[in-house]
Structures are given as C-alpha cells and as structure tokens.
Amino acid sequence: MRLSCSLWLEVFLTRCAGELGKSMAGCVRFILDGRVRELARVDPTMTVLQWLRGPERRCGTKEGCAEGDCGACTVVLGDLHRGRVRLRPVNACILFVPALDGKALFTVESLRDAGGELHPVQRAMVECHGSQCGFCTPGFVMSLYALYESEPAPSRQRIDDALAGNLCRCTGYRPIVAAARRAYELGQRAPDADAAEELAALLRSIARQDALELQGGGRRFFAPRTADALAELRERHPEARLVAGGTDVGLWVTKQHLELDTLISVSEVAELAVVSVGDMHLEIGAAATYADVHAVLAAQHPDLGELVRRIGSVQIRNVGTLGGNVANASPIGDTLPALMALDASVVLRSGRQRRELPLDAFFVGYRKTALRPGEFLERIRVPVRAPHRHFRTYKVSKRFDQDVSAVCGAFSLELEHGLVRDVRLCYGGMAPTPVRARSCEAALLGRAWSDATLDAALPALDAELSPISDMRASAAYRRLVARNLLVKFYLETSGRAGATRVTGSGAIEEGA
C-alpha cells in the first residue's frame, strides 16, 4: 500500500477541502494515488471504467465484457472497516462513479512507487511469465494486489477464489497462480504501518456526514446516510431506481443502454448493512454485501455459504448484496430458492411503517414483487439452523465458477419418528419466479421418508414444473435435473448416498 504524499501536509489540506466540501453535497470525494479528488456535476450513471479511460486518461484498466464477468477492468477500493483500511477488488465496468465517494481508488498505475519500482505482484507476473497478450493482465494484477495486501499466506483455494473473476485466454492459470505465490517470496510481508495510517487518516478526513446528492447529465443521484432519510427519499421519489452494489443495474446501463433518471443508493445506510444473529433468526440488512454475509451464512447453513461462494466472483461479492438479489426477483437468482427453502421472510418499509412477508409471497411475477410504491426492502430474516432440520442446496451450471444456474434446487426437511413432518422443495430457473413445488411437498407430508414415498411424489414434481428451453439448458434437461436433485437430497438425508446411484430416469439402484 503505497502513497506518495507526506502525511501531515496532505491531511491538513484535505481537512481544509473537507470543511469546504461539507457545503458541497453534489461532489464525489475520494482518494487516488494519495491525493483527494473531487468530481462535481458528474453523470451518476457514468461507470468508474468510463471515467478512468475517458476524462482521467488512465488506460491501464481495460474493458473486456462490460458486464462484470472477465475481470479486465478490476480496480481496488479501500475503505475503513473497524478502524482499519480494508482493500477489496471490484469491477470498474459496472460500478457507478458515486460509489467512489469516501473511498480510496487504486488502479494498476497506482502500484509502481515514486522511484519506478514495481509492486511484488507485478514483478512476479513478469518473472513467472503470467502474461502473453497482456489485455487481461492489469485485472489479474489488481486482484492479486488486493490478496497480497490483505492476507499473509493464502492457500491454493484462496488464490483460486481470488482469480475466479479474472478470465485469461492466453496463458492458462498455472503461471498466474505461480506468480501469486512468487509475490510473497519477493515482497516484504511486514505491513507498512506508516502507509496504512496515512491512508486511514485521509479516509477519515473525507468521511461524509451528510447525504450525497448529485446532479449531472440530466440525472439525479441520492445516497442517504440513515434509514429514516432513505424512507423519506423513497416516499418523495417513488419512481426512483434503488441501487445497492449495482451489479445488476450496471448492466442495464452498459448493455441495455437504459436511461435511469433518478437513483437512490442504499449502500451508505449504516442500519441496512448490519448483520446480526439472534436466537431465532439471522437479521440481514438489505445493503449487506455477499462478502459481509458469507461467513455468518456459512456458519449457520453450510450449503448456503458454499452457494454464496459460487455467486459471481470476489469482485461481484464485494459489492453485490443479498438484498439486491431478492429485490431484483430474477428467477435465476441463486440465493432465492435457498432462502425460500429456509422459510426466510422480508421486512418491507414505507415511511415509518413496516410489514413482514414470507419470501415465497414476495415474488408475484417475472421480476415483479409485492413492493408497493414508496416502499423498500429493509432486511431479510433467515431462521437459524435447527438441530433436527435437514437443509441442502445444489447449483447446476456449465462452469463451477462465475456461471448462472441452469437449475438451482434447495430443500429442507424435518422428520419425526421417520415421517415427514415438514418439507419445502424450491427451485430456481424453472419458472418466471423462484418456485415451491407444493404438490410434491403435499405428496410427501405425513409419510415415511422412503423409496416408495419418493417414487409416488416424483410424478407430482414433473406435473407442476414447466421449464423453458434456452441457451443454458433444454426444458427436458431441467426436468431431469430437478427430479434428480430431489433424489440426491433423499439419498443424502437417508444416509444412503455412498451406496447408491441414480439412473437417467431418476430410479434408485442399490449397490452401485
């Protein structure tokens, strides 16, 4: 973490600028290369990548896909987390410029020091021949830079996770993984306390107390700081588009070229970022990112934690939110069937009024929800793990990393004396909304958890699912997978998974 400014002078100047900036709600303030930058009258839907490669003329950051998949645009954001600087890689191609407010931005140009010396990650990429055409290389460097500066000795799986959001068509990943390891041999792993404190002081000096309000390009952007202020803004602008991490909304701009006139960000509302564990529920604020909720979800429901680990990439999970996944109501949103199977609920707010809905009542149509005008999703309530409840969720996709599900199945089961006391069977990718297989559930309730019961219930599952054929899978494939996932769940929860196999028709054969 390298900064070129002297601490006392820069902080003094920054505090002076900060006092002036308090009256400038319409100005994005952030740190780039150790210096405070202010952007006024900027189009709030301009992406960080567009700003870097356009007005700023920093062309090291590349545009590959413009949808957060390839990682060529990866930059690193620094913020204060529990009093210390935290570095997180993000996709600049779908991150709107206002998201920089109050943070430090690092690009590949930021890594070389004032004397021209390369960062250990850059040197390692050269030594290990981790680059060929070089187009993807800056993104790889930034992902590895964030890992290097944040973790002292990552495992191979952590390295793989860190690189899963960066695609390379030239080298393969062996030399890049080798470079990740080599960087630790080249660099001094003792943390640079002076540089870290210098950056922390700068971040504290630009911390915003008031709401951010921007106008530019004929568009408006609001980033309130409290839930009450958000509720008031939402009532005043019911037509506004709410945005959290922007991992979906960003694509509407870069791919669909939608004109979003008014945006309200929930990302700076502290109450909406809270994640807490109670006796009965996990309370997850709508602005909590996947990265923030992953450990808590994994501790309570390991299968759900693993599912979250496969959502997008590190870059996506650092800004994307569980609340956004729910509110977008996409039928292929990975977390939705899992949350439904766990009997999660949503707390909706309008002004000072709140109401709670079961999640399976929240989705009313394709990308349509039960939200009323002026209402917003405040938090998600997920039951904690119950000792006698079985829960599994399975994602089937063409690639393990960074791929959308063809089918996602999630199941929960409670048995009493060998009989099915309660069961929830939920699927994504099978209908215009995430769906519960209620007829199949009814065929299982009250009956023995047995081969015969399952065989009798499977026709009900076939009858109530009407999947489509598309680029991800055919309808016939989805039907077969949906059936087989339920059989897999049965085998695992009946203790027979290691001694059986499932045939193409879904029948169970012993002794395989």
Secondary structure, DSSP 8 states (H G I E B T S, - for coil): ----S-HHHHHHHHHHHHHHHTT-TTEEEEEETTEEEEEES--TT-BHHHHHHTTT---SS--SSSSSSS-TTEEEEEEEETTEEEEEEEEGGG-BGGGGTTSEEE-GGGSS-TT----HHHHHHHHTT--SS-SSHHHHHHHHHHHHHH-SS--HHHHHHHHTT---SSS-SHHHHHHHHHHHHHS--S--HHHHHHHHHHHHHT---S-EEEEETTEEEEE-SSHHHHHHHHHH-TTSEEESS-TTHHHHHHTS-----EEEE-TT-GGGG-EEE-SSEEEEETT-BHHHHHHHHHHH-HHHHHHHHTSS-HHHHTT-BHHHHHHHT-TT-THHHHHHHTT-EEEEEETTEEEEEEGGGTEEETTEES--TT-EEEEEEEE---TTEEEEEEEE-SSSSS---SEEEEEEEEEETTEEEEEEEEEESSSSS-EE-HHHHHHHTTSBSSHHHHHHHHHHHHHH------SS--HHHHHHHHHHHHHHHHHHHTT-GGGEEE-TTS-EEET-
